[in-house]
Amino acid sequence: MSSDHNDARSVAVEQLRAFGLSAYAARTFVALESLGEATAQEVSELVDVPRTRVYDAVEELREQGLVDVQQSSPKRFWAVSAETAARHVEQEYAHRVNVLTDALDSIETRERSSEQRGVWTVTGSDTVTQRVVDFVRTADREVVYTTDEQLLGETVTDVLREASDRGVSIRLAEMADSAERTFQDEVPGAEPFESLWDWSDTPAGRLLMVDSEKTLVSVLVGDSPRDETAIWGSGDANSLVIVLRALFTWQLGGE
């Protein structure tokens, strides 16, 4: 059997386990996907599951709607298609996310929507991007943003475009030419303004201000965007907000 086939099987087992299946159930399902239908003995011969444990694994899969059983002697097992299995997992995942969100919403402090005292740190470009997205989604009036070219991504441009479409003013500081072209194409309503420094000559990652109440600034501390580190703050009296609001106001020529 090819190495690629074995690698794909290992990946499938790993992902099924991540979605909550036991190791034996995940291996049994992957075996049945390969065999189409099979007995416990045939499953055991293909993957590392003792024959007697195949029955327990099949029961777990049957309860999940992933396997059907033929009442023959010996019993034969049939797995749903990969597409059906993926759709089932997706629905279950979405359900769990909704349950989790509802539970967290019910216990979340109401102070979260007001000032966050002090300055907060977040690391990793994916996590920083999520903070940027969260902040932009709360914008009512204005978003001021600039970023390093290697941190460009559809996630942020999409949320900026959505904000622009709902009437939020999007101001983009001067960046590398390719970055500016990308934003001009993706966020046509954005208005550029001249930056005070050459962005390409600094280790800065991004600068963000939302409604003059939320600010974020990041730096690239290594050779990879994954090494991005950011600090953020929110609230009219927050120290980081005060400093960056003054900086942006001066750059934008406001009062």
C-alpha positions as CSV (number, residue, x, y, z in Angstrom):
1,M,0.0,0.0,0.0
2,S,1.4,3.4,-0.9
3,S,2.9,5.8,1.6
4,D,0.5,8.5,0.4
5,H,-2.5,6.2,1.2
6,N,-1.1,5.5,4.7
7,D,-0.5,9.2,5.3
8,A,-4.1,10.1,4.3
9,R,-5.4,7.4,6.6
10,S,-3.4,8.8,9.5
11,V,-4.6,12.3,8.8
12,A,-8.2,11.1,8.7
13,V,-7.9,9.3,12.0
14,E,-6.2,12.3,13.6
15,Q,-9.0,14.6,12.5
16,L,-11.8,12.3,13.5
17,R,-10.3,12.0,17.0
18,A,-10.1,15.8,17.2
19,F,-13.8,15.8,16.6
20,G,-14.4,13.5,19.5
21,L,-14.3,9.9,18.2
22,S,-12.3,7.3,20.2
23,A,-9.1,6.0,18.6
24,Y,-10.7,2.6,17.8
25,A,-13.8,4.3,16.3
26,A,-11.8,6.6,14.1
27,R,-9.6,3.7,12.8
28,T,-12.7,1.5,12.2
29,F,-14.4,4.2,10.3
30,V,-11.4,4.9,8.1
31,A,-11.0,1.2,7.5
32,L,-14.7,0.9,6.4
33,E,-14.2,3.9,4.1
34,S,-11.4,2.0,2.4
35,L,-13.2,-1.4,2.3
36,G,-16.7,-0.2,1.5
37,E,-18.2,-2.8,3.8
38,A,-16.6,-5.4,6.0
39,T,-16.7,-7.7,8.9
40,A,-15.0,-7.1,12.2
41,Q,-12.3,-9.5,11.2
42,E,-11.6,-7.7,7.9
43,V,-11.5,-4.3,9.8
44,S,-9.1,-5.7,12.3
45,E,-6.8,-7.1,9.6
46,L,-6.6,-3.6,7.9
47,V,-6.1,-1.3,10.9
48,D,-4.8,-1.5,14.5
49,V,-8.1,-2.5,16.2
50,P,-8.6,-5.8,18.0
51,R,-11.5,-7.7,16.4
52,T,-13.5,-7.8,19.7
53,R,-13.1,-4.0,20.0
54,V,-14.4,-3.4,16.5
55,Y,-17.9,-4.1,17.7
56,D,-17.6,-1.4,20.4
57,A,-16.2,1.0,17.8
58,V,-19.1,0.3,15.4
59,E,-21.6,0.9,18.1
60,E,-20.0,4.3,18.8
61,L,-20.1,5.1,15.1
62,R,-23.7,3.8,14.7
63,E,-24.8,6.2,17.4
64,Q,-23.2,9.0,15.5
65,G,-25.1,8.0,12.3
66,L,-21.8,7.1,10.5
67,V,-22.2,3.4,10.2
68,D,-25.0,0.9,9.4
69,V,-25.0,-2.7,10.4
70,Q,-26.2,-5.7,8.5
71,Q,-27.7,-8.4,10.7
72,S,-25.9,-11.3,9.1
73,S,-23.5,-13.9,10.4
74,P,-20.9,-12.6,10.7
75,K,-22.2,-9.1,11.0
76,R,-21.2,-6.7,8.2
77,F,-20.6,-3.0,8.6
78,W,-21.1,-0.2,6.1
79,A,-19.8,3.4,6.4
80,V,-21.6,6.5,5.1
81,S,-19.8,8.4,2.3
82,A,-16.9,10.7,3.0
83,E,-19.2,13.7,2.0
84,T,-22.0,12.6,4.3
85,A,-19.5,12.1,7.2
86,A,-18.0,15.5,6.6
87,R,-21.4,17.1,6.6
88,H,-22.3,15.3,9.8
89,V,-19.2,16.5,11.5
90,E,-19.7,20.0,10.3
91,Q,-23.2,20.1,11.6
92,E,-22.1,18.7,15.0
93,Y,-19.3,21.2,15.2
94,A,-21.6,24.1,14.3
95,H,-24.0,22.9,17.0
96,R,-21.2,22.7,19.6
97,V,-20.0,26.2,18.7
98,N,-23.5,27.6,19.1
99,V,-23.9,25.9,22.5
100,L,-20.5,27.2,23.6
101,T,-21.3,30.8,22.4
102,D,-24.6,30.8,24.2
103,A,-23.0,29.6,27.4
104,L,-20.2,32.0,27.3
105,D,-22.5,34.9,26.4
106,S,-24.6,34.1,29.5
107,I,-21.5,34.4,31.8
108,E,-19.6,37.1,30.0
109,T,-19.1,40.3,32.1
110,R,-20.9,43.3,30.7
111,E,-17.7,45.4,31.5
112,R,-16.1,43.8,28.4
113,S,-17.9,46.2,26.1
114,S,-16.6,49.3,28.0
115,E,-13.0,50.2,29.0
116,Q,-10.4,47.6,29.4
117,R,-8.0,48.9,32.0
118,G,-4.3,48.8,31.1
119,V,-2.6,47.5,28.0
120,W,-3.1,44.0,26.8
121,T,-0.7,41.7,24.9
122,V,-1.5,39.1,22.2
123,T,0.9,36.9,20.2
124,G,0.8,35.1,16.8
125,S,-0.5,36.6,13.6
126,D,-3.7,34.6,13.5
127,T,-4.7,35.7,17.0
128,V,-3.7,39.3,16.2
129,T,-5.8,39.1,13.0
130,Q,-8.8,37.9,15.1
131,R,-8.5,40.9,17.4
132,V,-8.4,43.2,14.4
133,V,-11.5,41.6,13.0
134,D,-13.3,41.7,16.3
135,F,-12.5,45.4,16.7
136,V,-13.5,46.4,13.2
137,R,-16.8,44.6,13.5
138,T,-17.7,46.9,16.4
139,A,-16.9,50.1,14.4
140,D,-19.7,52.6,14.1
141,R,-18.0,55.7,12.7
142,E,-14.3,55.3,11.7
143,V,-11.5,52.7,11.2
144,V,-7.9,53.9,10.8
145,Y,-5.6,51.1,9.7
146,T,-2.2,50.3,8.3
147,T,-0.3,47.0,7.9
148,D,2.9,45.4,6.8
149,E,2.6,43.8,3.3
150,Q,3.3,40.3,4.6
151,L,0.4,40.5,7.0
152,L,-2.2,41.2,4.2
153,G,-5.0,38.7,4.1
154,E,-8.6,38.3,2.9
155,T,-9.9,38.1,6.5
156,V,-9.1,41.7,7.3
157,T,-9.9,43.1,3.9
158,D,-13.3,41.4,4.0
159,V,-14.2,42.8,7.3
160,L,-13.0,46.3,6.3
161,R,-15.1,46.1,3.2
162,E,-18.1,45.0,5.2
163,A,-17.6,48.0,7.6
164,S,-17.3,50.4,4.6
165,D,-20.5,49.0,3.1
166,R,-22.4,49.8,6.3
167,G,-21.2,53.4,6.3
168,V,-18.1,53.3,8.4
169,S,-15.3,55.6,7.2
170,I,-12.2,53.6,6.4
171,R,-8.9,55.5,6.5
172,L,-5.7,53.7,5.3
173,A,-2.3,55.0,6.1
174,E,0.4,55.0,3.4
175,M,1.9,51.5,2.9
176,A,3.9,49.6,0.3
177,D,2.5,50.1,-3.2
178,S,1.3,46.5,-3.5
179,A,-0.4,46.7,-0.2
180,E,-2.2,49.9,-1.1
181,R,-3.3,48.4,-4.5
182,T,-4.7,45.4,-2.7
183,F,-6.8,47.5,-0.4
184,Q,-7.9,49.8,-3.2
185,D,-9.2,46.8,-5.1
186,E,-10.8,45.1,-2.1
187,V,-12.0,48.1,-0.2
188,P,-12.8,50.7,-2.8
189,G,-14.4,53.1,-0.3
190,A,-11.3,53.4,1.7
191,E,-9.5,56.8,1.9
192,P,-5.7,56.9,2.0
193,F,-3.7,59.4,4.0
194,E,0.1,60.0,4.1
195,S,2.0,58.3,6.9
196,L,4.7,60.0,8.9
197,W,7.2,57.3,8.4
198,D,8.4,54.8,5.9
199,W,6.5,51.7,6.9
200,S,8.8,49.3,5.0
201,D,11.8,50.4,7.1
202,T,10.3,49.6,10.5
203,P,9.6,46.3,12.3
204,A,6.0,47.4,12.8
205,G,3.2,45.0,11.9
206,R,-0.1,46.9,12.1
207,L,-1.7,50.0,13.6
208,L,-5.4,50.1,14.2
209,M,-7.8,52.6,15.7
210,V,-11.6,52.1,15.8
211,D,-14.0,54.9,16.7
212,S,-11.1,56.6,18.6
213,E,-11.9,54.1,21.4
214,K,-10.1,50.9,20.5
215,T,-6.4,50.8,19.4
216,L,-4.0,48.0,18.5
217,V,-0.3,48.2,17.5
218,S,1.9,45.2,16.6
219,V,5.5,44.4,15.7
220,L,7.2,41.6,13.9
221,V,9.7,40.1,16.4
222,G,11.0,37.4,14.0
223,D,11.3,36.4,10.4
224,S,7.8,34.9,10.2
225,P,4.4,36.6,10.5
226,R,3.7,34.0,13.1
227,D,6.1,35.9,15.3
228,E,3.8,39.0,15.4
229,T,3.1,40.5,18.8
230,A,0.5,43.1,19.5
231,I,-0.6,45.3,22.3
232,W,-4.2,46.7,22.5
233,G,-6.4,48.8,24.7
234,S,-9.9,50.2,24.7
235,G,-11.8,53.0,26.4
236,D,-11.6,56.8,26.3
237,A,-9.2,56.9,29.3
238,N,-7.0,54.0,28.2
239,S,-3.3,55.1,28.0
240,L,-2.6,53.4,24.6
241,V,-5.9,54.8,23.2
242,I,-4.9,58.3,24.3
243,V,-1.5,58.1,22.7
244,L,-2.5,56.6,19.4
245,R,-5.6,58.8,19.1
246,A,-3.4,61.8,19.4
247,L,-1.0,60.4,16.8
248,F,-3.7,59.5,14.3
249,T,-5.5,62.8,14.9
250,W,-2.4,64.7,14.1
251,Q,-1.7,62.7,11.0
252,L,-5.2,63.0,9.8
253,G,-5.2,66.8,10.3
254,G,-8.0,66.7,12.8
255,E,-8.6,68.8,15.9
